[in-house]
Amino acid sequence: MSRAEIEMLRRRAARRIPSHVVDYVAATADGVAEAEAGRWDAVELRPTALRGGAGPTLATTVLGTSVDHPLLVAPMAQQVAAHPDGEAATGRAVASSGSLLGVSTNTAIPFARIAEQGAPWWFQTYVLAERELTYVLAERAASAGASAILLTVELTALRVPAHVEPVNWPEGRARARLANLTADERARIEGRPTTAPGLDEIARLREATGLPVVVKGVLRGDDARRAVDAGAAGVLVSTHGHRRMAGSVLVPDALCEVVDAVGADAEVYVDGGIRDGRHALAALALGARAVFVGRPVWWALAAGGAEGVGALLDGLAEELRTAMAQSGVSSADEAHALRLARVPRRQAPDSR
Ligand SMILES: Cc1cc2nc3c(=O)[nH]c(=O)nc-3n(C[C@H](O)[C@H](O)[C@H](O)COP(=O)(O)O)c2cc1C
């Protein structure tokens, strides 16, 4: 799976899906496409030699769950807009590839159907305008088999299109069409947060579900440290795929700061712009335990259904294996210990 093949997936998806949906998926805060991918391109790898050893090992664990490789699937709303089976199709591919699935608050597929596919999954939640619903939904996900909660603390101005039906809401709300609701009701149902979550949400979600909580959207070392001290089992460095705000730090830079702040006290993951095996290796070498892939999965789902997603994940994993072999390391831990990746200073935006 090369960058050119991912670009082909995007084009094939664009031929099959209405253009307003394709635009919603591609949207970024400043209109710049693939800024994070460009930053990963700039990360330098420092290949090592003369270490002998066996071939690369990709298998690892994330919060104790075994995965065959560290390329996981980011939670994304709108998967039914890519394919009628939505996250059920994605989940099937994730199971066959030995990966892990992030499931969005705004999924339109019932949890039980996603769980049936056999992939390990983490449930992503926002702190909802009607707070109690946050815990009801998270408990529901936990009893359906989610093995962790991804608490998204990044906000984005982008809205979920009105035809997505969040079927996992408590009865009564489940069948409500978003398009037929008042603005206030829509705010509740869409999961659009109205207040910024505080640190106490980590403990509340842990207590409500009995599951470990990973905080998604952390971009600073101090915030990562506070989250871990408040009980987070992991931190996912993310700008929501460059959708959060213009002028934000890019994820490779933020990852370094977060890894330094957290040390061995929690697992650190990253998403945003991971488009090839070399990007994934750079992330692992900078200290990520695993990476999440977003839009390419959506495009693959739209272009080729579960099979398309499976081919994407397997292809990226194979590229990661090759990149590890080429750079002389046999594991992510070794890549990190040997400081295989270096992030060059970022040029001032006006000179880019
Ligand atoms: C169409 C779309 C929908 C998304 N929906 C959610 C969501 O519901 N919850 C969430 O936490 N992140 C959401 N994200 C952000 C992704 O989880 C992830 O952070 C991002 O897509 C990673 O960047 P990438 O697309 O460049 O790989 C969404 C992203 C896209 C593109």
The ligand as an SDF file (V2000), in Angstrom:
LIG
                    3D

 31 33  0  0  0  0  0  0  0  0999 V2000
  -14.8260   11.9250    8.6810 C   0  0  0  0  0  0  0  0  0  0  0  0
  -14.1780   11.9710   10.0340 C   0  0  0  0  0  0  0  0  0  0  0  0
  -14.9540   11.7440   11.1570 C   0  0  0  0  0  0  0  0  0  0  0  0
  -14.3620   11.7700   12.4190 C   0  0  0  0  0  0  0  0  0  0  0  0
  -15.1450   11.5100   13.5030 N   0  0  0  0  0  0  0  0  0  0  0  0
  -14.5870   11.4960   14.7320 C   0  0  0  0  0  0  0  0  0  0  0  0
  -15.3730   11.1990   15.8740 C   0  0  0  0  0  0  0  0  0  0  0  0
  -16.5650   10.9590   15.7860 O   0  0  0  0  0  0  0  0  0  0  0  0
  -14.7480   11.2090   17.0770 N   0  0  0  0  0  0  0  0  0  0  0  0
  -13.4090   11.4690   17.2140 C   0  0  0  0  0  0  0  0  0  0  0  0
  -12.8940   11.4670   18.3370 O   0  0  0  0  0  0  0  0  0  0  0  0
  -12.6390   11.7280   16.1520 N   0  0  0  0  0  0  0  0  0  0  0  0
  -13.1850   11.7530   14.9150 C   0  0  0  0  0  0  0  0  0  0  0  0
  -12.4070   12.0170   13.8320 N   0  0  0  0  0  0  0  0  0  0  0  0
  -10.9480   12.2010   14.0020 C   0  0  0  0  0  0  0  0  0  0  0  0
  -10.2310   10.8510   13.8650 C   0  0  0  0  0  0  0  0  0  0  0  0
  -10.4820   10.0170   14.9640 O   0  0  0  0  0  0  0  0  0  0  0  0
   -8.7020   11.0420   13.7830 C   0  0  0  0  0  0  0  0  0  0  0  0
   -8.2690   11.8320   14.8610 O   0  0  0  0  0  0  0  0  0  0  0  0
   -8.2170   11.6590   12.4770 C   0  0  0  0  0  0  0  0  0  0  0  0
   -9.0370   11.3090   11.3830 O   0  0  0  0  0  0  0  0  0  0  0  0
   -6.7950   11.1900   12.1870 C   0  0  0  0  0  0  0  0  0  0  0  0
   -6.2580   11.8570   11.0990 O   0  0  0  0  0  0  0  0  0  0  0  0
   -6.1810   11.2380    9.6070 P   0  0  0  0  0  0  0  0  0  0  0  0
   -7.5550   11.2650    9.0760 O   0  0  0  0  0  0  0  0  0  0  0  0
   -5.2730   12.2040    8.9280 O   0  0  0  0  0  0  0  0  0  0  0  0
   -5.5940    9.8500    9.7040 O   0  0  0  0  0  0  0  0  0  0  0  0
  -12.9770   12.0360   12.5570 C   0  0  0  0  0  0  0  0  0  0  0  0
  -12.2100   12.2660   11.4170 C   0  0  0  0  0  0  0  0  0  0  0  0
  -12.7900   12.2340   10.1660 C   0  0  0  0  0  0  0  0  0  0  0  0
  -11.9260   12.4810    8.9600 C   0  0  0  0  0  0  0  0  0  0  0  0
  1  2  1  0
  2  3  1  0
  2 30  2  0
  3  4  2  0
  4  5  1  0
  4 28  1  0
  5  6  2  0
  6  7  1  0
  6 13  1  0
  7  8  2  0
  7  9  1  0
  9 10  1  0
 10 11  2  0
 10 12  1  0
 12 13  2  0
 13 14  1  0
 14 15  1  0
 14 28  1  0
 15 16  1  0
 16 17  1  0
 16 18  1  0
 18 19  1  0
 18 20  1  0
 20 21  1  0
 20 22  1  0
 22 23  1  0
 23 24  1  0
 24 25  2  0
 24 26  1  0
 24 27  1  0
 28 29  2  0
 29 30  1  0
 30 31  1  0
M  END
$$$$
